[in-house]
């Protein structure tokens, strides 16, 4: 039984209405304060006028005196006369002080609230053709810095960042880490990137590009998919700007590409990092070259018009530019063909893919006169034996590294793993097995940070050493702490033996790179840094997405450092155009070189003046590692036997001594092979069982020669015997790959039977 509702008293209702109006805004509060002030000042002023015997007798005159008295209230002029008049005058002055002080307080509070609201980043961005960055991670500094560098030529470049953080702190951190140009504008807004209403604040529908950053949380990939869905909901299904995102796990790649739509590009960070580690193994300097190709401060990929070169062969077109390196053709449908055969004819509808320092195209010139055929060596088949690799540490990228090493292994190769204090999970995530006998995987107990454990393995017996750090948030230590300790231990062994180790280390924080004790043959790969650079390149020019797919999807890497002795006679002075011509004869495109050691004491005898000194190198290295990209093709230099040529290799056909090119997990090339490349057959996958990974006790000694690629600082020591057993696993061909559902050719397509697929 319910009683009759008791009516609300009029006093309570009036107070509720009054409180509601005061809570609306500062303007309403100032209005009520003005009404209260006038309600007190005007009656008191009228009382003073009507009690003054000298006031005018007319009503209009007295109202004028009331107005003057009210206006002079703030001056606090005392009134002489009867005590009552003096008391009323003092009361009026006190009321005026209270009203004015309250009004000042209200105005100050209103301004403070407005500034606080602005600092919260709630105001809508009214820019057009700006860049939008969604999310906050370690890659935000690289992404924002590169976006501003790419847009530096514009009169007003704007980058808007939306993340669930305080905008003042985001702005302070970004400006402290980046040297922003004077014309650059950085706009930080707070909100959830997965909320369509919060996305309206940064106006992504009016942006030139949108980048969705990956994070290190356990549900990072699902959050990226939610952000992509929020972008689709915010746009209402209309065609928006190009979107570039990245996921960590290949299982979420198809869903992310579906959510991104036809104009979206989704990368896979784990696979990109694993590929880079394997590519850089045994080739120090390759990481620096990749950084130069992907940032906007040095040479990068560009697309140029080729209508003026129609009818020429690709080999002739490559010798028509002095300021850039021609590496491929881009068909009208956007399909790239990198390092095509030199006899390929350039069509009028084709575009050139070049590596250049800027996107300004110079007039073509004929460089064939600068080619010295007498300095070129004839092409010879490359030979090589099995490789030994030492893997120190274990994380979620380790199975991908193992798979990529297996895919590129020659028969009889060995991979020794020292996982450290964290045991390898049993079973290891699924990894596809190549034919048997290509790679032995052997597990060794021990800790890489302990010198005794490393000495027992003798790292100098290996062709390359890979150092992996633990995953983030897996322990009280920072992820790079153990990596730095391992590098320090390896550096001490180098000093003891007087020999350099080819070490490639994985770091998670770019600030750890200056701290890393790297030797002369060592390199460091910052996890996520090159993925961030790749995202900004694609956001700046979406037409380059299939080009980067070709570069990063080739087995073993499309970029390689080759000895100059494979192309030129050592000790000869020749132009870089001569190197380009020699590389074309081998089905490769030369884009730079890495200088080693001092110049030869005397120039080549073919010169008319042997006493002529060597000219200064006009192409200084950016990172102090000797890597020079896109040098002037007409300039001559004296080539050392230790110099290396940076080339873009051909994926068409391997050498006779190389294994068949097995695609890596996520390699989209396998479903769209090169015209001269056959597709790999389908296969099965399974988990690695403990029996598949051998231990050091199950191996038998096998003599081995020292690593020929390791630099010697003194006479080499006697090598300890190598141990290896034949792989007893039955042959299992590699899987066929497939692209994302949207057909965007971005790097990292999902394989059938990917190591991340359960």
Secondary structure as UniProt FT lines:
FT   HELIX           10..22
FT   TURN            23..24
FT   HELIX           26..50
FT   TURN            53..54
FT   HELIX           59..71
FT   HELIX           73..75
FT   HELIX           83..119
FT   TURN            120..121
FT   STRAND          131..134
FT   TURN            138..139
FT   HELIX           140..150
FT   TURN            151..153
FT   STRAND          157..163
FT   HELIX           167..177
FT   TURN            182..183
FT   STRAND          184..190
FT   TURN            193..194
FT   HELIX           196..199
FT   HELIX           200..202
FT   HELIX           204..206
FT   STRAND          209..212
FT   TURN            218..219
FT   HELIX           220..235
FT   TURN            236..237
FT   STRAND          242..247
FT   HELIX           250..252
FT   HELIX           253..260
FT   TURN            262..263
FT   STRAND          264..268
FT   HELIX           269..280
FT   TURN            281..282
FT   TURN            284..285
FT   HELIX           286..294
FT   STRAND          300..305
FT   HELIX           307..309
FT   TURN            310..311
FT   HELIX           314..318
FT   STRAND          324..330
FT   TURN            332..333
FT   STRAND          336..338
FT   TURN            342..343
FT   TURN            348..349
FT   STRAND          351..356
FT   HELIX           368..370
FT   HELIX           373..375
FT   STRAND          388..392
FT   TURN            396..397
FT   HELIX           398..408
FT   TURN            411..412
FT   STRAND          413..418
FT   TURN            436..437
FT   STRAND          439..444
FT   TURN            448..449
FT   HELIX           451..457
FT   HELIX           459..461
FT   STRAND          464..467
FT   TURN            472..473
FT   HELIX           479..497
FT   STRAND          503..507
FT   HELIX           510..512
FT   TURN            513..515
FT   TURN            520..521
FT   STRAND          523..526
FT   TURN            527..528
FT   HELIX           529..540
FT   HELIX           542..544
FT   HELIX           545..553
FT   TURN            555..556
FT   STRAND          559..563
FT   HELIX           564..566
FT   TURN            570..571
FT   STRAND          573..575
FT   HELIX           576..585
FT   TURN            586..587
FT   STRAND          589..594
FT   TURN            605..606
FT   TURN            610..611
FT   STRAND          627..629
FT   TURN            633..634
FT   STRAND          636..638
FT   TURN            641..642
FT   STRAND          644..648
FT   TURN            656..657
FT   TURN            665..666
FT   HELIX           668..671
FT   TURN            675..676
FT   TURN            690..692
FT   STRAND          694..695
FT   HELIX           696..698
FT   STRAND          701..702
FT   TURN            708..709
FT   STRAND          722..723
FT   TURN            741..742
FT   TURN            752..753
FT   TURN            755..756
//
